[in-house]
Amino acid sequence: MVALPRGLTVFTKRERDELFKRSAFLFRQRGLAFRVAPATKAYGRILIVVPKRVGTAVARNKLRRQIKSIFYEQKFYEHNKDLIVLVAPPAATLSFEEIIKLMTKVIHEGR
C-alpha cells in the first residue's frame, strides 16, 4: 500500500496566490465553481474556499469534509492537478453523490 501524501490541503499564502494566478476556470454548477492548474508537487492538491454566507459553521465544515473525503477516497491527488473548489450557497443542498459526480467530471475532463 502506498503512503498517502501529507499536506494535500495545506497551502501557504504565497502558494494560494500563485495557484489562483496559474489556474484556469473550468466550470460552475449548482453552487460549486472549479479552477484547475497543473500540480506543482509530485501529487495534486485541493484548496476549498467556503465563505460565511454559505450557512452555519456546521454546514460549511460538512461541505469541506465531504469534498476532502471525495478527493482522498477517489485518489484524485494521483491526477497531478491542483484543484480549487469555490463554494456558493446553493451547494449546501447538494447530496454527497452529486458532489462526487461533479468532482469526477472536473478531474477526468479537466485541462
C-alpha positions as a Python dict, from the first residue, in 0.01 Angstrom:
ca = {
    (1, 'M'): (0, 0, 0),
    (2, 'V'): (136, 342, -98),
    (3, 'A'): (154, 606, 174),
    (4, 'L'): (-89, 895, 130),
    (5, 'P'): (90, 1227, 67),
    (6, 'R'): (65, 1464, 360),
    (7, 'G'): (-45, 1820, 313),
    (8, 'L'): (-294, 1771, 32),
    (9, 'T'): (-494, 2067, 161),
    (10, 'V'): (-214, 2281, 308),
    (11, 'F'): (-109, 2595, 122),
    (12, 'T'): (98, 2896, 224),
    (13, 'K'): (-38, 3240, 134),
    (14, 'R'): (214, 3265, -148),
    (15, 'E'): (115, 2922, -284),
    (16, 'R'): (-254, 3021, -273),
    (17, 'D'): (-189, 3342, -463),
    (18, 'E'): (19, 3163, -726),
    (19, 'L'): (-239, 2889, -760),
    (20, 'F'): (-514, 3142, -835),
    (21, 'K'): (-290, 3313, -1093),
    (22, 'R'): (-199, 2998, -1284),
    (23, 'S'): (-533, 2818, -1258),
    (24, 'A'): (-799, 2826, -1526),
    (25, 'F'): (-1170, 2844, -1460),
    (26, 'L'): (-1323, 2511, -1560),
    (27, 'F'): (-1693, 2532, -1484),
    (28, 'R'): (-1958, 2627, -1231),
    (29, 'Q'): (-2255, 2414, -1147),
    (30, 'R'): (-2506, 2406, -863),
    (31, 'G'): (-2308, 2620, -622),
    (32, 'L'): (-1964, 2476, -691),
    (33, 'A'): (-1708, 2650, -913),
    (34, 'F'): (-1390, 2470, -1012),
    (35, 'R'): (-1049, 2602, -1114),
    (36, 'V'): (-772, 2365, -1224),
    (37, 'A'): (-396, 2407, -1261),
    (38, 'P'): (-107, 2167, -1320),
    (39, 'A'): (33, 2035, -992),
    (40, 'T'): (347, 2197, -854),
    (41, 'K'): (437, 1891, -649),
    (42, 'A'): (452, 1522, -734),
    (43, 'Y'): (82, 1495, -643),
    (44, 'G'): (-229, 1706, -680),
    (45, 'R'): (-368, 1920, -401),
    (46, 'I'): (-702, 2080, -326),
    (47, 'L'): (-795, 2425, -198),
    (48, 'I'): (-1152, 2465, -72),
    (49, 'V'): (-1299, 2815, -29),
    (50, 'V'): (-1625, 2829, 166),
    (51, 'P'): (-1743, 3182, 257),
    (52, 'K'): (-1957, 3252, 562),
    (53, 'R'): (-2265, 3327, 352),
    (54, 'V'): (-2294, 2955, 268),
    (55, 'G'): (-2453, 2879, 604),
    (56, 'T'): (-2369, 2796, 960),
    (57, 'A'): (-2024, 2677, 1063),
    (58, 'V'): (-2164, 2324, 1083),
    (59, 'A'): (-2285, 2336, 721),
    (60, 'R'): (-1957, 2486, 595),
    (61, 'N'): (-1745, 2230, 778),
    (62, 'K'): (-1963, 1946, 649),
    (63, 'L'): (-1908, 2061, 290),
    (64, 'R'): (-1532, 2088, 348),
    (65, 'R'): (-1518, 1740, 499),
    (66, 'Q'): (-1723, 1590, 216),
    (67, 'I'): (-1508, 1750, -56),
    (68, 'K'): (-1184, 1643, 115),
    (69, 'S'): (-1320, 1293, 164),
    (70, 'I'): (-1403, 1260, -205),
    (71, 'F'): (-1059, 1392, -301),
    (72, 'Y'): (-890, 1131, -76),
    (73, 'E'): (-1118, 833, -143),
    (74, 'Q'): (-1126, 873, -521),
    (75, 'K'): (-747, 930, -522),
    (76, 'F'): (-778, 1249, -725),
    (77, 'Y'): (-436, 1355, -594),
    (78, 'E'): (-285, 1099, -834),
    (79, 'H'): (-403, 1301, -1136),
    (80, 'N'): (-133, 1570, -1091),
    (81, 'K'): (-378, 1859, -1087),
    (82, 'D'): (-420, 2128, -826),
    (83, 'L'): (-789, 2195, -777),
    (84, 'I'): (-964, 2500, -634),
    (85, 'V'): (-1324, 2450, -524),
    (86, 'L'): (-1521, 2771, -470),
    (87, 'V'): (-1842, 2701, -279),
    (88, 'A'): (-2158, 2915, -304),
    (89, 'P'): (-2483, 2890, -101),
    (90, 'P'): (-2669, 2653, -341),
    (91, 'A'): (-2403, 2387, -274),
    (92, 'A'): (-2542, 2335, 77),
    (93, 'T'): (-2834, 2145, -77),
    (94, 'L'): (-2619, 1903, -280),
    (95, 'S'): (-2605, 1540, -181),
    (96, 'F'): (-2276, 1357, -133),
    (97, 'E'): (-2334, 1160, -455),
    (98, 'E'): (-2392, 1479, -656),
    (99, 'I'): (-2066, 1626, -528),
    (100, 'I'): (-1884, 1305, -626),
    (101, 'K'): (-2024, 1327, -981),
    (102, 'L'): (-1924, 1691, -1020),
    (103, 'M'): (-1571, 1638, -890),
    (104, 'T'): (-1521, 1328, -1103),
    (105, 'K'): (-1627, 1524, -1408),
    (106, 'V'): (-1380, 1802, -1325),
    (107, 'I'): (-1084, 1571, -1268),
    (108, 'H'): (-1139, 1348, -1569),
    (109, 'E'): (-1244, 1617, -1816),
    (110, 'G'): (-1030, 1900, -1679),
    (111, 'R'): (-738, 2056, -1860),
}
